[in-house]
Amino acid sequence: MLSSFAIRYSSCSSFGFLSVWFVAFALGCLLLGCHSLKLLPASVEKPEKAEKDPSPLAPSKYQLRVSQYLFLADFELKRDLALFRELADLRDQVHKELQLPSANTLIQVHLFDDRQRYETFMHTRYPDLPKRRAFFVAQPRSVGGAEDLLVYTFWGDRIRQDLRHELTHALLHSVLKDVPLWLDEGLAEYFEVPPDAEGINLRHLEQMQFAPGGSFKCDLAHLEELSQVQQMTPAEYREAWAWVHFMLRARPEAKAVLIQYLQQLRTNSNPGPLQPRLANIFPDLDETLCQHFGKLDSNRLLMPSFQR
């Protein structure tokens, strides 16, 4: 089962309220990342009679402000927990490694006490969504206005991975006009592992090294054509991570291309494809990617769990 799901809502310009439509799908069990979607507006008729909203409320009893995040939970949050310190550092890591400016946009993180309460809330609030361990939602406050950046999850064994992944999405969307689907997911898969892993997502790396035939198939041009999450397979999520790791860790020239591209995304939501820019520097781009991953060590430890 997929771990998480990132949603980007579009406001409806014909009404003074938000309306959306959504088509969900399920991928394979190997993928642990999330998806970024832009949902199209749909018309919604106002009910004849107002009814009491039976929806359960998101956690909010206890609040903890850490860096750009506001954690809200119905259980007491320990300020000195190592996880919160690490997530504060994640913000600095993302901005420094990607050379992006910092932002003051508040990211609200709703932490549920257990999975059952979380799934009950998500099923009631977002009934069309599939079951996932975590969600990122970018939701406009008003038509044409700023967005609320929201993360929903529960405290489980993979809380560290899930929060790092979802908060990466939120941090990117707080400073960029838009992020192409493949790049959004590739960066989240890269930053979901702790800093000392140097961006190596062990699960992806092992699957690449043991690919049938001993070779990893890649096609960045194809990835860049994908605009709907329904088009992506687990292999394409893995490839998205691979290209991000290559650009950030292989050669300075490759990183420079990515950094320039991200700078353009700060003001331009559609700066064009990235593949031709890399191909200008690396004529045999696919072979260069394979050589990079042939040098990596897959003997890495999995991330530990955090106790509340």
C-alpha positions in Angstrom: 0.0 0.0 0.0 1.2 3.5 -0.8 2.2 5.5 2.3 1.0 8.9 1.4 -0.7 11.2 -1.0 -0.2 14.8 -1.9 -3.2 16.8 -3.1 -3.4 20.2 -4.7 -6.8 21.7 -4.8 -8.0 24.2 -7.4 -10.6 26.8 -6.4 -13.8 27.3 -8.4 -14.0 30.8 -9.9 -17.7 30.6 -10.4 -18.6 30.2 -6.7 -17.6 31.6 -3.3 -16.6 28.2 -2.0 -14.2 25.4 -2.8 -15.3 22.5 -4.9 -13.2 19.6 -6.3 -13.4 16.3 -8.0 -11.0 13.4 -7.6 -10.3 10.1 -9.3 -8.2 7.8 -7.1 -6.2 4.8 -8.0 -3.9 2.3 -6.3 -0.3 1.4 -7.3 1.8 -1.6 -6.1 2.9 -2.4 -2.6 6.6 -1.5 -3.2 6.1 2.2 -3.5 6.3 4.2 -0.3 6.1 7.8 -1.6 3.2 10.0 -2.2 1.5 11.6 -5.2 1.0 15.2 -6.2 -2.3 16.0 -7.9 -4.0 19.0 -9.3 -7.8 18.5 -8.9 -10.1 20.2 -11.3 -13.0 22.3 -10.0 -16.6 20.9 -10.3 -19.8 22.6 -9.7 -21.5 21.9 -6.4 -25.1 22.7 -5.5 -25.9 24.3 -2.2 -28.1 22.0 0.0 -31.6 23.1 0.6 -31.3 22.7 4.3 -28.2 23.1 6.4 -27.4 20.0 8.3 -25.1 19.5 11.3 -21.7 18.5 10.2 -20.9 15.0 11.7 -17.3 15.1 10.6 -14.7 14.4 13.3 -12.3 17.2 14.0 -8.6 17.2 13.1 -6.3 17.0 16.2 -5.7 20.4 17.8 -5.7 20.0 21.6 -1.9 20.3 21.9 0.1 22.6 19.7 3.9 22.8 19.1 5.6 25.4 16.9 8.8 24.1 15.4 10.5 26.3 12.7 8.0 26.7 9.9 5.7 23.9 11.1 2.8 24.0 13.6 2.2 20.5 14.9 -1.3 19.8 16.2 -2.2 16.7 18.1 -4.6 15.3 20.7 -1.8 13.8 22.7 1.0 15.8 24.5 3.9 16.6 22.2 7.4 16.5 23.7 9.3 19.6 22.6 12.7 18.0 23.1 12.0 14.9 20.9 14.8 14.3 18.5 12.3 14.0 15.6 11.2 17.6 15.9 14.8 18.8 15.9 15.5 16.8 12.8 12.4 18.2 11.0 13.6 21.7 11.8 16.9 20.8 10.2 15.1 19.3 7.2 13.8 22.8 6.3 17.4 24.1 6.4 18.6 21.0 4.5 16.1 21.5 1.6 16.7 25.2 1.3 20.5 24.8 1.4 20.9 21.9 -0.9 18.4 23.2 -3.5 19.6 26.8 -3.0 16.0 28.1 -2.4 15.0 31.0 -0.2 13.4 30.3 3.1 9.7 31.0 3.5 7.5 32.0 6.5 4.4 30.2 5.2 2.9 28.2 8.0 2.7 24.4 7.5 0.1 22.8 9.7 0.8 19.2 10.6 -2.1 17.3 12.2 -0.9 14.2 14.1 -3.5 11.6 15.0 -3.0 9.4 18.0 -3.5 6.2 16.1 -4.2 4.9 12.6 -7.9 4.2 13.1 -8.8 7.8 14.2 -6.7 9.1 11.3 -8.4 6.9 8.7 -11.9 7.7 10.1 -11.2 11.4 9.8 -9.7 11.1 6.3 -12.6 8.9 5.1 -15.1 11.5 6.4 -13.3 14.6 5.2 -12.0 13.2 1.9 -14.2 10.2 1.1 -12.9 9.7 -2.4 -9.3 9.2 -1.4 -7.7 5.8 -1.0 -6.1 4.7 2.3 -2.6 6.1 2.8 -0.4 6.6 5.8 0.0 10.4 5.2 -1.4 13.2 3.0 -0.2 16.6 1.9 -2.9 19.1 0.9 -2.4 22.5 -0.6 -5.7 24.2 -0.3 -6.6 27.8 -1.3 -8.0 30.0 1.5 -10.0 31.9 -1.1 -10.3 32.3 -4.9 -6.9 33.5 -6.1 -5.6 33.7 -2.6 -2.8 32.1 -0.6 -2.8 28.4 0.1 -3.1 26.6 3.4 -0.3 23.9 3.5 -1.7 20.9 5.5 -0.2 17.6 6.4 -2.3 14.7 7.9 -0.8 11.6 9.4 -0.8 9.3 12.5 2.0 8.4 14.9 3.2 5.0 13.6 6.5 3.2 13.0 7.2 5.2 9.9 6.4 8.6 11.2 9.9 9.9 10.5 9.9 8.8 6.8 6.3 10.0 6.3 6.8 13.5 7.9 10.1 14.0 6.0 8.4 13.1 2.7 5.3 15.2 3.2 7.1 18.2 4.7 9.4 18.2 1.7 6.3 18.6 -0.6 5.1 21.4 1.7 8.4 23.2 1.8 8.8 23.1 -2.0 5.2 24.4 -2.6 5.8 27.2 -0.1 8.5 28.8 -2.4 7.9 27.6 -5.9 5.1 28.5 -8.3 4.7 24.8 -9.2 6.7 21.6 -9.3 6.5 19.1 -12.2 5.0 15.8 -11.0 8.1 13.7 -11.5 10.4 16.2 -9.8 8.0 16.8 -6.9 8.0 13.1 -6.1 11.7 12.6 -6.8 12.7 15.3 -4.4 10.4 14.0 -1.7 11.8 10.5 -2.1 15.3 12.0 -1.8 14.7 14.0 1.3 12.6 11.4 3.1 15.8 9.6 4.2 18.0 11.2 7.0 20.8 13.5 6.0 23.6 11.0 6.8 22.1 8.7 4.1 23.2 11.3 1.5 19.9 11.0 -0.4 20.3 7.2 -0.9 16.8 5.7 -0.8 17.8 2.1 0.0 14.6 0.6 -1.2 14.9 2.2 -4.6 18.6 1.5 -4.9 18.3 -2.2 -4.2 15.5 -2.6 -6.7 17.6 -0.9 -9.3 20.7 -3.1 -8.6 18.6 -6.2 -8.9 16.6 -5.2 -11.9 15.9 -8.0 -14.5 18.8 -8.3 -16.9 21.1 -6.4 -14.6 20.3 -3.0 -16.1 18.1 -0.2 -15.0 15.8 1.3 -17.6 15.5 5.0 -17.7 13.8 7.6 -19.8 13.7 11.2 -18.4 11.9 12.5 -21.5 9.1 10.1 -20.8 8.9 11.1 -17.1 8.5 14.7 -18.1 5.6 14.0 -20.3 3.6 12.7 -17.3 1.1 15.2 -16.0 -1.3 12.9 -14.1 -0.4 10.7 -11.2 -2.5 7.9 -12.7 0.2 7.6 -15.4 3.0 6.9 -13.0 4.1 3.4 -11.9 6.3 2.3 -9.0 9.2 2.1 -11.5 8.7 5.7 -12.5 8.7 6.9 -8.9 12.0 5.0 -8.5 13.4 6.6 -11.6 12.3 10.1 -10.5 14.3 9.6 -7.3 17.3 8.3 -9.4 17.4 11.4 -11.6 17.2 13.7 -8.5 20.0 11.8 -6.8 22.1 11.9 -9.9 21.7 15.7 -10.3 22.4 16.4 -6.6 25.2 13.9 -6.0 26.9 12.9 -9.2 28.5 15.9 -10.9 28.6 19.7 -10.1 27.4 20.4 -13.7 24.3 18.3 -13.2 23.5 20.0 -9.9 23.9 23.4 -11.6 21.2 22.4 -14.1 18.7 21.4 -11.4 19.4 24.5 -9.3 18.8 26.8 -12.3 15.6 24.9 -13.1 14.3 25.4 -9.6 15.1 29.1 -9.7 13.0 29.4 -12.8 10.1 27.6 -11.0 10.1 30.3 -8.4 8.5 32.7 -11.0 7.5 30.4 -13.9 5.3 27.4 -13.5 6.2 26.0 -16.8 9.9 26.5 -17.7 10.0 23.6 -20.2 11.6 20.2 -20.0 14.8 19.5 -18.0 16.1 16.5 -20.1 17.5 18.6 -23.0 19.5 20.7 -20.6 21.2 17.7 -19.1 21.7 16.1 -22.5 23.7 19.2 -23.6 26.2 18.4 -20.8 26.1 14.6 -20.9 25.7 13.4 -24.5 25.2 9.8 -23.3 22.8 10.8 -20.4 21.3 7.4 -19.7 24.7 5.6 -19.5 26.0 8.4 -17.2 23.1 7.8 -14.9 23.8 4.0 -14.8 27.5 4.6 -14.1 26.6 6.9 -11.2 24.4 4.2 -9.5 26.9 1.5 -10.2 29.3 3.2 -7.8 26.8 3.6 -4.9 26.9 1.4 -1.8 23.5 -0.2 -0.9 24.8 -1.4 2.5 22.8 1.2 4.4 20.8 1.0 7.6 17.1 1.5 7.6 15.8 4.6 9.5 15.0 3.9 13.2 11.6 4.5 14.8 10.8 7.4 17.2 8.8 7.0 20.4 6.4 9.7 21.5 
